[in-house]
């Protein structure tokens, strides 16, 4: 698939910010509450991975603030300095509004993960959850994370995994059932999973991506997409998806299919 420009990615997320569906039709305060509740109910592993309290007294950067849910958790930890960037103005506005409504002064701006507007060795911790696989040059973005981290600084990054149950479901729908079984997972992810050009990585690929760091740990985690929970599948609505949600063997998947989870939870030390 041809490379997709950043304008297409920005347009996609400006039209449909991640998690916005859980706040539709609500007041601002109630919408923010429902977004947070849904996020941590569907992804209960986020607090254990992020370890927000470790931000206390540190210089923290979040790449891809989205709706500001995690950014607020970092602010509550008491960091010395907290900055955030996002490719989309809408996400920046959401996060600024959320922070101000709860008494924080946000330092969030539109920015590009492939060209971070910060000096080398600026942060103790860089966090990015489900973002860097949407940029055209993920390798460059990881290089930028390494550059702005101080020696011994930590990066906590979530990237999409392949093969995963989510990827295999999309392959079944858009390759096998469409009469094009030769389509590869990279093409399927890029064309049919969230914003145009979305990527995914094997465990080995993720380890190679972070090879410049002194150490890297990669863990595979089942997503709510693998389990067909919540509002997953908004781009792929239909009778087949509704039927699958009712019949999906979630207990079996949790016991036996963890290695095919959709998420790679990566912690790397510079």
N, C-alpha and C positions, 0 to 999 in steps of 0.2 A: 504494500500500500504506500502511496506517495506520502511524503512528510506533510504534516498538517501545520499550518502557521499558528502562531500564538493567538492571533485575533480570533480564530475559530474556537479555540479553547476558552478564551476570555468570554466570548459571546455565549457559549454553552452554559458556563457557570454563573454568568450574570442573569441569565434567564431562569436558571433552576439551581439556586444555592443548595448545597448538601444539607438536608435536615429541615429545609423550609416547609415541606409538606406537613410536618407535625405542628406547625404554628398557624396554618391557614385558618382564617376566620376568627382569630383570637385577638384580644387586646395585646399590646406590646408586652406588658408584664406577664400575662398568662402564656403568651406564645413562647417567650423565652424560657419560662418554667417547663412547659411541655417539651420543648426541644431538648433541654438538658435531661429531663426524665427519660425520654425515649432513647437518647444517645447512650446513657450509661446502663439502661436496662437491656438494650440490644447488644451492647459491646462492653460487658462488665469487666473485661480484661484491661480496658484502657487505664484505669487508675494504677493497677499493678505494674503496667508497662511504663507509663509516664513517670510515676513516682513524683507527683506534683510537689509534695513537701520538700523535696531536695532542692527546689528552687530558692529556698530561703537564703538571702544574703548573696546570691549569685547573679551574674549577668546572663540573661536568658533571651534567646531568640526563637520565635515560632515562625516557621515558613509555611504559609497557607493557613490563615486564621479562620477561614470559613465563617461560620455563624458566631464565632467567638466563645464557644462553650469551654473549650480547653484553655483558651487564652485567659479567661476569667479565673480558672483554677490556678494557673501560674501566678496571676496577680495576687490571689489570696494567700499564696505561699510566702509572700514577703520578699521578693527578689530585690537585689540592689538596683538592678535595671532590667526592664522587660520591654522588648521591642517585637513587633510583628509586621510581616509583609504578606500581601496577597496579590495575585495577578488581577483580581477583579475589584473595581470600585464598590460594587454592591456589598461584597464581603467586608471590606474595610468599613463601610458605613454601618453595617450590622454590628460589627465588633465594637466600634467606637460608641455606638448607642448603648449597647449592653453594658460596657464598662462604665460609662458616665452615669447610667441609671442606678448603678450600685456604688457610686462614690469614688470610682477610680479615674485617673487621668490617663487615657490611652496614648500610646506612642506606636501607632499603626499606620502604615502607608501602603500605597500601591507599589509593587516591586516585582522583580523577575528573579526567580530562584537560580537562574543560570548566570546572573550578574548581580550578586548581592551588594547593596550600597554601603558596605561596612569595611573597615580596615582589617588587615590580618590580625589574628590573635585578640579578637574583641569579646568573645563570649566563653563562658564556662560550660554552657549547655545549649545545644541546638535541638529543637523538637520539630518534627514534621510528620503529621499523621494522615496518610492517604493522599499525598499531594505530588510528590516528586515523580511518580509514574505517569502524571498527566503532562509533564513538560516534555518538549521535543527531545532534549538532550539531557537525560537523567544523569548520565556520566558527568557532564559538566556541572550539574547542580550538586552532585556529591562532592566534586572537587572544590566547589565553593564552600560547602559546609566545612570541609577539612581546613580550608584557608582561614575562615573567620573564627574557628575554634582555637582556644589557647592550648598549649601543650598539656596533655592529660585531660583536656576537656572531653565531654561526652556528647555523642549524637544519638538521639533516639528517633528512629525513622520507621514508619510503616510503608511498605510497598506491596503491591499485588503479587501473588504467587502463581506460578504455573508448574505443572497442571493442577487445577483446582476443580472442585465440584461446580462452582460458578462457571468456569471456563468450559467445562465439559457439557453443562446444560446449554450454554450459548452455542457451542459447536453443534450439538444435536439439533437445535432449532434453526440455526442459520447456515449450517453446512450439510448435515446429513438429511434433514427433512426438506431442505431446499434443493436437493439433488446435486450438491457440490461438496462431497465428502473429502475432497483433496485440500480444502481450505485449512490452513494451519491455525494454531491457537493465537499466534501473534496477529494475524490478520483479523481473526474474530474479535480479540480484545480491542484492537484499534478501531474497528468499524462499529461495534455493537455494545461495548461496555463503557457507559458514561461518555465523557467528552471525546471528540475525535482524536485518534492517535494514542489512546491509553495503552500503556505497556504493562508487562508482567515479567517476573524473573524467577528462575529456579533458585534453590538454596545456594547451589554452587555459584550461579551467576551473581547473586547478591554478595557472596563472600568476595568474589573478584571485584565487584563494584567498589567495595570498601577496603581494597588491598592496601591502600596508602596509610590506613590507620594501624596503630600498634596492636590492637586486638579488635575482634568483631565476633559477636554472638548473634545467631539467627534462629528464630523460633517460628514454626508454622502454627497458625491459629485458625480455627474455623470461624467464618464470619456469619452474620445473620443472613447474608445472601446464600451461603452454602446450606443453611437450615431453612431457607424460605420463610423467614420471619419478618414482621413489621411491614413496611411499605416497599419492600424489595420488589424489583421488577416493574417499576413505573414506566420504563421505556418499552416493556414487552408484555403489556396487558393482553389478556385473552382467556378463552375458556380453558385452554391447556394449562396455563399457569394457575388458574383458580383450582383446577382439579389436582394439580401437583401439590399445591399448598395443603389441601385437605388430606392427601394420602402420604405425604412425605415422611419417611421413617427416621425421625429426628433422633430418637434414642439410639438406634443402631449407628447412625452417622457419628454421633458424639463418641460412641465406644470404639468404632472401628475405622473411621475415615479421617482422623485428624491430620494425617500426613497430606491429605488433599484439601486442606483448608485454603481459603482464598487470600489469607494475609501472611506476610512476612514481618515479624516484629524484630527489628534490628537494633542492637546497641553496639556502638563502636566507640573506642577510646583513641584519641589522637596520640 
